[in-house]
Amino acid sequence: MQQPLQQQPQAAPNSAALEQLHDKLLPLAVGLHKADKLAGAMAQYKDNAAAEVKSAVRDVVQRLLPALLAGSGSGGGLLDGAVQGAATEAQLADQLQVRMCS
């Protein structure tokens, strides 16, 4: 018989951290709103977050791509048949860039 799941002990620290974040951000958000700059700040935040995600994905792909290409050369690799053989790192990078931008 399985024991019931217990509540996670991190719930209290997470709520405390969330409250601290709220306490720090609320005055900033109110000030930006009063100065009519909140929309611009949020748009800039969105752009920065998207750039960070793209950079992280790009870094992971650059680290994993050589292993994927090496595996595809042996016939039993991780890449599907459409990409195997003729694919080069530059072609795959271009394909990723197109997909990330669209």
C-alpha positions in Angstrom: 0.0 0.0 0.0 1.4 3.4 -1.0 1.6 6.2 1.5 -0.3 9.4 0.6 1.8 12.2 -0.8 2.9 14.6 1.8 2.8 18.3 1.3 6.0 19.7 0.0 8.0 21.4 2.8 9.2 24.1 0.4 5.7 25.7 0.2 6.4 28.1 3.0 9.8 29.3 1.8 8.4 29.8 -1.7 5.5 31.9 -0.5 7.9 33.9 1.6 10.2 34.5 -1.4 7.1 35.4 -3.5 6.0 37.9 -0.8 9.5 39.4 -0.8 9.5 39.7 -4.5 6.1 41.3 -4.4 7.2 43.8 -1.8 10.2 44.8 -3.9 8.4 45.0 -7.3 5.1 46.7 -6.3 6.7 50.2 -5.6 8.6 49.9 -8.9 5.5 48.9 -10.9 3.5 51.7 -9.3 6.2 54.2 -10.1 6.5 53.1 -13.7 2.7 53.2 -14.0 2.5 56.7 -12.6 5.3 57.8 -15.0 3.4 56.1 -17.9 6.4 53.9 -18.5 5.1 50.5 -17.4 4.1 49.3 -20.8 7.5 50.1 -22.2 9.3 48.5 -19.3 7.2 45.3 -19.7 7.9 45.2 -23.5 11.6 45.6 -22.8 11.4 42.8 -20.2 9.6 40.6 -22.7 12.3 41.2 -25.3 15.1 40.6 -22.9 13.5 37.3 -21.7 13.0 36.1 -25.3 16.7 36.9 -26.1 17.8 35.0 -23.0 15.7 32.0 -24.0 17.0 32.1 -27.6 20.6 32.3 -26.3 20.1 29.4 -23.9 18.6 27.3 -26.7 21.4 28.3 -29.1 24.0 27.3 -26.4 22.4 23.9 -25.9 22.1 23.2 -29.6 25.8 24.2 -30.2 26.8 21.7 -27.4 24.6 18.9 -28.6 24.8 19.3 -32.4 28.2 17.7 -32.8 27.0 14.6 -30.9 23.8 14.4 -33.0 25.8 14.8 -36.3 28.3 12.2 -35.2 25.5 9.8 -34.3 23.8 10.4 -37.7 26.9 9.5 -39.6 26.9 5.9 -38.3 23.4 5.2 -39.6 21.8 4.7 -36.2 21.9 8.3 -35.0 19.5 10.5 -33.2 18.5 12.6 -36.2 15.6 11.5 -38.5 16.1 10.3 -42.0 15.3 13.6 -43.7 18.3 15.3 -42.0 20.8 12.4 -42.0 23.6 12.4 -44.5 23.5 15.7 -46.3 22.9 17.9 -43.2 25.8 20.1 -42.1 26.1 22.2 -39.0 25.5 25.4 -40.9 22.4 24.1 -42.6 21.0 22.9 -39.3 21.9 26.2 -37.6 20.1 28.1 -40.4 17.0 25.9 -40.0 17.0 26.5 -36.3 17.4 30.2 -36.8 14.4 30.3 -39.2 12.2 28.3 -36.8 13.2 30.4 -33.8 12.5 33.7 -35.6 9.1 32.7 -36.9 
